[in-house]
Amino acid sequence: MQRPTDENGIEIPTQTIDMSEEEVAIVRGKIEGRWRNENIDIHLADVEFSPDASTPTCECPAIFWQMGGCNFLVVKLGIERYRAEFFYSDMERFGVGIDEFSTIGECALTLLRIQADHESVRLGNFPGKEVH
């Protein structure tokens, strides 16, 4: 399936549908798998999102939660299209190294793994590695 692009060939986010109860349950399961003994509140939100600086933003549904000073975001770009990021502040935002996922479970799991690795480096658990 070909996705719409702008005049520079950059993909334009398409109109999306809200997060389904099943998608929320999948993400909740991944969160509970990481923090078994914590009660994490997850929130549904609409976020202004752009795949890159040259593409106009559009409103996309998202799942958001916070833990240990870190904010987590799983954004639904379209049907079977997801992106993830985590951030500590507006100046400390991190992607997961993959632009787009086709399953929300893989998106959320990758987000949790990348952030856990980042947090370990940040706390000095890996001597010789620096946070970028």
Beta strands, then each sheet from edge to edge (+ up, - down):
strand 1: 42-49
strand 2: 58-67
strand 3: 70-78
strand 4: 81-89
strand 5: 92-95
sheet 1: 1+ 2- 3+ 4- 5+
end
